[in-house]
Amino acid sequence: MGLLKLWVNHQKEDSFVNQLRKKRFALLKDQIEQLIAQKGHIKILDIGGETDYWKYIGWKNEHCTIYLLNLSTAPGQADVPGFVRVTGSALELPFEPGDVDLIFSNSVIEHVGSYANQSIFAKEVRRVCHKYIIQTPSWWFPLEPHSLIPFFQYLPHAIRAFLIMRFNINYFPKKSTYQEALAVSHSTLMFTRSRFQQLFPEATLHTETLFGIPKSYTVVKMD
């Protein structure tokens, strides 16, 4: 498990998962830079984002301000030029239509707690901006990326809750009661291609594959 965690370490610049992110983002970089060329300077809202993500994918552009929206801000986080930290919920974005030029989100929509909330997330994205890039892991990839346990996403929530009561499972913290464990299990609901497309029917959906198996989906709308 230690080697596997190193392989998917988001805080290590040359980890396998960050190499995949760089490759994925390279397909989108030109579209973002075209938007900058059109407007001179743009504002990007990154839902659930952190500066390390942009650092490790190699993003550098002084004609762009990135707003990092999270539920809370950790004390002592240093300000980074070009980034603005914002406290708020993806289910009630603290922005009005036209406030930003592009919405970006990486592996967040699967964590908002319910299918209904995922629909609210999508509606809030469309309310604030008609240009967006939203990514999520694929339900079909055998290694579940949050637990790092193969096929964990296919288990019924009752069984997942049973395991969460007994073990610390990476991003699924151990809980002492069944109801708490069940809530943790329901906090991560992954997507098939068709269900993700249903939330963003007007967008183009790109599938990233690994070993021929869908690993993640990205919906892109830049017009």
N, C-alpha and C positions, 0 to 999 in steps of 0.2 A: 504493500500500500504506500510505503514511503516513496518508492521510485515513481509510482503512479501519480502521487501528489506533486512531485517535482515536475513531471511531464505536463501537468495541467496547472502549474503555478502561475496565476495571473500577475504576481508581483516580480516575476523573473523575466527580464526582457527577451531572452532567447529561448524561453520555454516553448514547447510544441504548440500550446494553445495560443500563445502570442504570435507565433509564426503564422498560424492559421488566420488570426485576426488581421495581420498585415496583408496577407494574400486576399482576404475577403474585402478589406477596405480599399485595396488598390483598384478594385473594380468600380468603386464609388467616388474615389478621389477626383477624377477628372470632372465628374458631374458637379461636385461641390465647387471646384475651381472655376468651372464655367459660370456658375451662379455668381461667384465673386467678381469675375470679369465683367459680368453684366451690370452689377450694382456698385462695384467699387469697394464696398465693405458690407459684410453680412453679420447677422446675429443668429447663432445656432442654439437652440434649446436642447440640451442633452438630458433626457429623463433618466434619473438614476446613475448619472455619469460621475466619473472622477478624473482628475488630471492625469493619473498614471495610464489610463487607457489611451489617451491621445499621445502621451509621451512614447509609449511602447509601440504604437503603430507608426511612429515617425512623423506625426503631423506637425507642420510648421507653416504658419501663414499669418502675417501680421495684419492682414486685412479681414480678420475674423474675430468676433467676440463670442465665446462659448459660455452659456449659462448652464451651470451644473445644478440640476434640481434633485434634492433628496429630502426625505422625511425629517432628517436632522443633520446637523453639522457637528462633527467631532471637535471638541475643544482643542485649540492650539494649531489647527490646520492653517498653514501659511498661505497667504495670497500668492497667486501665480499670475504674472502678466498675461492678459488675453482671456482670463477666466473669471467668471463671477459666480459665487456660490449663492444659491437660492433655496430657502426652506419651503417645502410645500408638498402636496400630494399629486400623483399622476392622475388621480380620479377627480381632481378639482384644480386644474392648472391655474396658478396665479398670474395668468397672462391673458390679454385680450387679442382678438383677431388682428393680425398685422404687426404684433409686437416683435415677432421673430420672423426670419426669412426661411428657416428650415428647422424641423424637429428631427432629432436623432435619438435612438434608444437601442442599447445592446443588452440582450438577455435580462429584461426587466418585466415585460408583460406577463410572463408565466408565473410571476411572484405576487400578483395583486390579490390573491385569496379566493377567487371564485370565477366561474364563467361569466357571471353577470358583471363583475368588476372588470374583466377583460374587455367586455363590450363597452363599458364606460370609458376605459382607457382609450380605446380606438376612437370613440366619439369626441373625447376631449382633444386628441391629436388633430382631428379634422376641424374642430371648432376654431382652434388657435391658428393653424397654418395648413395650407393645401399642399405644401411640399414636405415630404417626410421620408425617413429611412428607418425602418423598425426591424430589428433582428430578434430571433428566438431560436433556441435549440429544437431539434426535431425529436418528436416522440418515438420515431422509428430507429434511432441509433442505439445499438445494444448497450453501450456504456452510458448509464444515466449520469449526466455531468454534475449534478448537485450532490448526490450520494457517493458517486464513484463506485457504485455497485451495479454490475451488469443486470439489465432487465428490471431494475427496481421500479421503474415507472409503470410497469405492467401489473404490479401487485395491487390487489384491492386495498383501499385505504385502511380497512380494518387490520389487515396484516401489517401494513406499513406502520400503523400506530403501535401495534404490538412490539415491533422491532425498535421503534423510537423510544418506547418506555424502558428498553433494556440496554440500548447502546447509544453512544454519540456517533452519529452517522454523518460526518463531514458537515454540510450546511444544514442538516436536520438535527438540532440540539436535543439531547436526551430530556424527556419530561417524566414527571412522577405520576401523572394521572392519565387515564385513557382519553378523556376529553381534550386535555392539553396536547397529547400526542396526535390525536386525530386532527386538531386544528393545524398543527405543524405540517402534517401530511398534506392537508388540503391547501396549504399556503403555496404549493408549487404544482401547477397544472400545465403540463406541456402540450404542444400542438402537433397535430398532423398538418400536412400541407393544405388539405381542403378546408379545415376549420380555420386556419390562419388566413387563408384567402377570403373566407366569408366575412371576416372582420374588416378587411380592406379590399373590397371588390374592385375599386377603381385603380388599384396599384398593380404594378408588375411584380410578380413574385419570383425571386431567384432562389434556387436550391443549391446549397453547398454540399458536396458529397465527400466521403472518405471511404476508401476501399469499395466504392460503388454504392454505398449506403447513404441516404440523406442524413447529414449531420446538423444542419441548421437551415433556417429559412429567413429571407430578408425581403420585405416588401418595400418597393421604391416608387415614389411618385414625385417627379421633379418638374411637372408642367402645371 
